[in-house]
Structure formats: structure tokens, C-alpha cells
Amino acid sequence: MKIMHVQSVLPEEDIITLKIKTGESSTKDAISKAVYHYLDCQAEE
């Protein structure tokens, strides 16, 4: 599997909400969890 480093600019409020919804304390883990969740949900459609 090839791994890539990505960056994005998001409002701080969105990051805080994402951390709460994912239950993660770090921004990196919250975004990763959200992306994989999104990909899994799209695969089910």
C-alpha cells in the first residue's frame, strides 16, 4: 500500500466537533477516523 501525506485547512470549530464526534483527542486521529468512516459508508452504497 502506498501512503501519502496530505494537508488541509479547516476551521477550528470543525476540528473540535470532529474530535468530539470521533472520540479522538488528536486532530490527526480524528481526521483519519472520519476519512475511513466516510470511505466505508461510500462503499456500502
RALINLIN-V765143 format. One record per backbone hydrogen bond with DSSP energy under -0.5 kcal/mol. NH is the residue of the N-H (numbers start at 0). CO is the residue of the C=O. Records with the same first field share a line. If there is no record, write none. Layout:
NH->CO + CO
This chain:
9->7
13->10
14->10
15->11
16->12
17->13
18->14
19->15
20->16
21->17
22->18
23->18
29->25
30->26
31->27
32->28
33->29
34->30
35->31
36->32
37->33
38->34
39->35
40->36
41->37
42->38
43->39
44->40 + 41
